[in-house]
Amino acid sequence: MATHVSAAKRARQTVRKTLVNRARGSRVKTFIKNVETAIAAGDKKAAEAAFRAMQPELHRAAAKHVMHKNAVARKLSRLSARIKAI
């Protein structure tokens, strides 16, 4: 348990930020899953549309430090390559 006022405040902030970051991470995973589902179905137009919707969400996650920027770049690159291969 926090014994200082500042430590207690920091604990409260951490709880709030954890909830927000979990929601952001879950949202990113949903967008990625939508792209992968379209790729698995072999629907290039749907995959491209889902990819365009996913891009800003991944960049937002990187900007908010929910995901590392290199991980975002890697995911975008690999999914783009898979879409092009359809």
PAFIFI-328177 format. One record per atom (N, C-alpha, C): atom name; residue number from 1; y negated, x negated, z. Coordinates in Angstrom, 1 decimal. Atoms other than C-alpha are relative to their C-alpha. Layout:
("CA",NUM,(Y,X,Z))
...
END
This chain:
("N",1,(1.2,-0.8,0.0))
("CA",1,(0.0,0.0,0.0))
("C",1,(-1.2,-0.9,0.0))
("N",2,(1.3,0.8,0.1))
("CA",2,(-3.5,-1.2,-0.8))
("C",2,(-0.7,0.1,1.3))
("N",3,(0.8,0.0,-1.3))
("CA",3,(-5.5,-2.3,2.2))
("C",3,(-1.5,-0.1,-0.2))
("N",4,(1.5,0.1,0.3))
("CA",4,(-8.9,-2.9,0.5))
("C",4,(-0.4,1.2,-0.8))
("N",5,(0.5,-1.1,0.8))
("CA",5,(-11.0,-0.2,-1.0))
("C",5,(0.1,-0.3,-1.5))
("N",6,(-0.1,0.4,1.4))
("CA",6,(-11.2,-2.1,-4.3))
("C",6,(1.4,0.0,-0.5))
("N",7,(-1.4,0.1,0.4))
("CA",7,(-7.4,-2.6,-4.4))
("C",7,(0.5,1.5,-0.2))
("N",8,(-0.4,-1.4,0.1))
("CA",8,(-6.9,1.2,-3.8))
("C",8,(-0.6,0.6,-1.3))
("N",9,(0.7,-0.5,1.3))
("CA",9,(-9.4,2.0,-6.7))
("C",9,(0.8,-0.6,-1.2))
("N",10,(-0.7,0.6,1.1))
("CA",10,(-7.6,-0.5,-8.9))
("C",10,(1.4,0.7,-0.2))
("N",11,(-1.2,-0.7,0.0))
("CA",11,(-4.3,1.2,-8.1))
("C",11,(-0.1,1.4,-0.7))
("N",12,(0.2,-1.3,0.7))
("CA",12,(-5.7,4.6,-9.1))
("C",12,(-0.3,-0.1,-1.5))
("N",13,(0.3,0.2,1.4))
("CA",13,(-7.1,3.3,-12.3))
("C",13,(1.2,-0.4,-0.8))
("N",14,(-1.2,0.4,0.7))
("CA",14,(-3.8,1.7,-13.2))
("C",14,(0.9,1.2,-0.3))
("N",15,(-0.8,-1.2,0.2))
("CA",15,(-2.0,5.1,-12.8))
("C",15,(-0.5,0.8,-1.1))
("N",16,(0.6,-0.8,1.1))
("CA",16,(-4.5,6.8,-15.1))
("C",16,(0.2,-0.7,-1.3))
("N",17,(-0.1,0.7,1.2))
("CA",17,(-4.4,4.1,-17.7))
("C",17,(1.5,-0.1,-0.5))
("N",18,(-1.4,0.0,0.3))
("CA",18,(-0.6,3.9,-17.6))
("C",18,(0.4,1.3,-0.7))
("N",19,(-0.3,-1.3,0.7))
("CA",19,(-0.4,7.6,-18.5))
("C",19,(-0.6,0.1,-1.4))
("N",20,(0.6,-0.1,1.3))
("CA",20,(-2.8,7.3,-21.3))
("C",20,(0.7,-0.9,-1.0))
("N",21,(-0.6,1.0,0.8))
("CA",21,(-1.1,4.2,-22.7))
("C",21,(1.4,0.5,-0.4))
("N",22,(-1.3,-0.6,0.3))
("CA",22,(2.3,5.9,-22.5))
("C",22,(-0.1,1.0,-1.1))
("N",23,(0.2,-1.0,1.0))
("CA",23,(1.0,8.8,-24.5))
("C",23,(-0.3,-0.6,-1.3))
("N",24,(0.3,0.7,1.2))
("CA",24,(-0.5,6.5,-27.1))
("C",24,(1.3,-0.6,-0.6))
("N",25,(-1.2,0.6,0.5))
("CA",25,(2.8,4.6,-27.4))
("C",25,(1.0,1.0,-0.6))
("N",26,(-0.8,-1.0,0.5))
("CA",26,(4.7,7.8,-27.8))
("C",26,(-0.4,0.6,-1.3))
("N",27,(0.6,-0.5,1.3))
("CA",27,(2.3,9.0,-30.5))
("C",27,(0.3,-0.9,-1.1))
("N",28,(-0.3,1.0,1.0))
("CA",28,(2.8,5.8,-32.4))
("C",28,(1.5,0.1,-0.4))
("N",29,(-1.4,-0.1,0.3))
("CA",29,(6.6,6.1,-32.2))
("C",29,(0.3,1.2,-0.9))
("N",30,(-0.2,-1.2,0.8))
("CA",30,(6.4,9.6,-33.6))
("C",30,(-0.4,-0.2,-1.4))
("N",31,(0.4,0.3,1.4))
("CA",31,(4.4,8.5,-36.6))
("C",31,(0.9,-0.9,-0.7))
("N",32,(-1.0,1.0,0.6))
("CA",32,(6.8,5.6,-37.2))
("C",32,(1.3,0.8,-0.4))
("N",33,(-1.2,-0.7,0.3))
("CA",33,(9.7,8.0,-37.0))
("C",33,(-0.1,0.9,-1.2))
("N",34,(0.3,-0.9,1.1))
("CA",34,(8.1,10.4,-39.5))
("C",34,(0.2,-0.8,-1.3))
("N",35,(-0.1,0.9,1.2))
("CA",35,(7.9,7.5,-42.0))
("C",35,(1.4,-0.4,-0.3))
("N",36,(-1.4,0.4,0.2))
("CA",36,(11.4,6.3,-41.4))
("C",36,(0.9,1.2,-0.4))
("N",37,(-0.8,-1.2,0.4))
("CA",37,(12.8,9.9,-41.8))
("C",37,(-0.2,0.3,-1.5))
("N",38,(0.3,-0.2,1.4))
("CA",38,(11.0,10.2,-45.1))
("C",38,(0.7,-1.0,-0.9))
("N",39,(-0.7,1.1,0.8))
("CA",39,(12.4,6.8,-46.3))
("C",39,(1.5,0.3,0.0))
("N",40,(-1.4,-0.3,0.0))
("CA",40,(15.9,7.8,-45.2))
("C",40,(0.4,1.2,-1.0))
("N",41,(-0.2,-1.1,0.9))
("CA",41,(15.6,11.0,-47.2))
("C",41,(-0.2,-0.4,-1.4))
("N",42,(0.3,0.5,1.3))
("CA",42,(14.5,9.0,-50.2))
("C",42,(-1.2,0.7,-0.7))
("N",43,(1.2,-0.7,0.6))
("CA",43,(11.3,11.0,-50.7))
("C",43,(-1.2,-0.9,0.1))
("N",44,(1.0,1.0,0.0))
("CA",44,(8.8,8.5,-51.8))
("C",44,(-1.4,0.6,0.3))
("N",45,(1.3,-0.6,-0.2))
("CA",45,(5.8,10.8,-51.9))
("C",45,(-0.3,0.4,1.5))
("N",46,(0.2,-0.3,-1.5))
("CA",46,(6.4,12.1,-48.3))
("C",46,(-0.1,-1.2,0.8))
("N",47,(0.1,1.2,-0.8))
("CA",47,(7.0,8.6,-47.1))
("C",47,(-1.4,-0.7,-0.1))
("N",48,(1.3,0.6,0.2))
("CA",48,(3.7,7.4,-48.6))
("C",48,(-1.0,0.8,0.8))
("N",49,(0.9,-0.9,-0.7))
("CA",49,(1.9,10.4,-47.1))
("C",49,(0.1,-0.3,1.5))
("N",50,(-0.2,0.3,-1.4))
("CA",50,(3.4,9.7,-43.7))
("C",50,(-0.5,-1.4,0.4))
("N",51,(0.5,1.4,-0.3))
("CA",51,(2.6,6.0,-44.0))
("C",51,(-1.5,-0.1,0.1))
("N",52,(1.4,0.0,0.0))
("CA",52,(-1.0,6.7,-44.8))
("C",52,(-0.5,0.7,1.3))
("N",53,(0.4,-0.6,-1.2))
("CA",53,(-1.2,8.9,-41.7))
("C",53,(0.3,-0.9,1.2))
("N",54,(-0.5,0.9,-1.0))
("CA",54,(0.6,6.3,-39.6))
("C",54,(-1.0,-1.3,0.2))
("N",55,(0.8,1.3,0.0))
("CA",55,(-1.7,3.3,-40.5))
("C",55,(-1.1,0.0,1.0))
("N",56,(1.1,0.0,-1.0))
("CA",56,(-4.8,4.3,-38.5))
("C",56,(0.5,0.1,1.4))
("N",57,(-0.5,-0.2,-1.3))
("CA",57,(-2.7,5.3,-35.6))
("C",57,(0.5,-1.4,0.6))
("N",58,(-0.5,1.3,-0.5))
("CA",58,(-1.0,1.8,-35.4))
("C",58,(-1.2,-0.9,0.2))
("N",59,(1.2,0.9,-0.3))
("CA",59,(-4.4,0.0,-35.8))
("C",59,(-0.7,0.4,1.2))
("N",60,(0.6,-0.5,-1.3))
("CA",60,(-5.8,2.2,-33.0))
("C",60,(0.8,-0.6,1.2))
("N",61,(-0.9,0.6,-1.1))
("CA",61,(-2.8,1.1,-30.8))
("C",61,(-0.3,-1.4,0.2))
("N",62,(0.3,1.4,-0.1))
("CA",62,(-3.6,-2.5,-31.6))
("C",62,(-1.4,-0.2,0.7))
("N",63,(1.4,0.2,-0.5))
("CA",63,(-7.3,-2.1,-30.8))
("C",63,(0.0,0.4,1.5))
("N",64,(0.0,-0.4,-1.4))
("CA",64,(-6.5,-0.4,-27.5))
("C",64,(1.0,-0.8,0.8))
("N",65,(-1.0,0.9,-0.7))
("CA",65,(-3.9,-3.1,-26.6))
("C",65,(1.2,0.7,0.5))
("N",66,(-1.3,-0.6,-0.3))
("CA",66,(-1.0,-0.7,-26.5))
("C",66,(1.1,-0.7,-0.7))
("N",67,(-0.9,0.8,0.7))
("CA",67,(0.7,-2.8,-29.1))
("C",67,(-0.7,-1.3,-0.4))
("N",68,(0.6,1.3,0.4))
("CA",68,(0.2,-6.4,-30.1))
("C",68,(-0.4,0.1,-1.5))
("N",69,(0.4,-0.1,1.4))
("CA",69,(-1.7,-6.8,-33.4))
("C",69,(1.0,-0.6,-1.0))
("N",70,(-1.0,0.6,0.9))
("CA",70,(1.0,-9.0,-34.9))
("C",70,(1.2,1.0,-0.2))
("N",71,(-1.1,-1.0,0.1))
("CA",71,(3.7,-6.3,-34.1))
("C",71,(-0.4,1.1,-0.9))
("N",72,(0.5,-1.1,0.9))
("CA",72,(1.5,-3.7,-35.8))
("C",72,(0.1,-0.5,-1.5))
("N",73,(0.0,0.6,1.4))
("CA",73,(1.1,-6.0,-38.9))
("C",73,(1.4,0.0,-0.5))
("N",74,(-1.4,0.1,0.4))
("CA",74,(4.9,-6.6,-39.0))
("C",74,(0.6,1.4,-0.3))
("N",75,(-0.6,-1.3,0.3))
("CA",75,(5.8,-2.9,-38.8))
("C",75,(-0.6,0.6,-1.2))
("N",76,(0.6,-0.5,1.3))
("CA",76,(3.3,-2.0,-41.5))
("C",76,(0.5,-0.7,-1.2))
("N",77,(-0.5,0.7,1.2))
("CA",77,(4.5,-4.7,-43.8))
("C",77,(1.5,0.4,-0.3))
("N",78,(-1.4,-0.3,0.2))
("CA",78,(8.2,-3.9,-43.3))
("C",78,(0.2,1.4,-0.5))
("N",79,(-0.1,-1.4,0.4))
("CA",79,(7.7,-0.1,-43.7))
("C",79,(-0.5,0.1,-1.4))
("N",80,(0.6,0.0,1.3))
("CA",80,(5.5,-0.7,-46.8))
("C",80,(1.1,-0.5,-1.0))
("N",81,(-1.0,0.6,0.8))
("CA",81,(8.2,-2.9,-48.3))
("C",81,(1.2,1.0,-0.3))
("N",82,(-1.1,-1.0,0.1))
("CA",82,(10.9,-0.2,-47.6))
("C",82,(-0.4,1.2,-0.9))
("N",83,(0.5,-1.1,0.9))
("CA",83,(8.7,2.5,-49.3))
("C",83,(0.0,-0.5,-1.4))
("N",84,(0.0,0.5,1.4))
("CA",84,(8.2,0.3,-52.4))
("C",84,(1.4,-0.1,-0.6))
("N",85,(-1.4,0.2,0.5))
("CA",85,(12.0,-0.2,-52.6))
("C",85,(0.6,1.3,-0.4))
("N",86,(-0.6,-1.3,0.4))
("CA",86,(12.6,3.5,-53.0))
("C",86,(-0.1,0.2,-1.5))
END
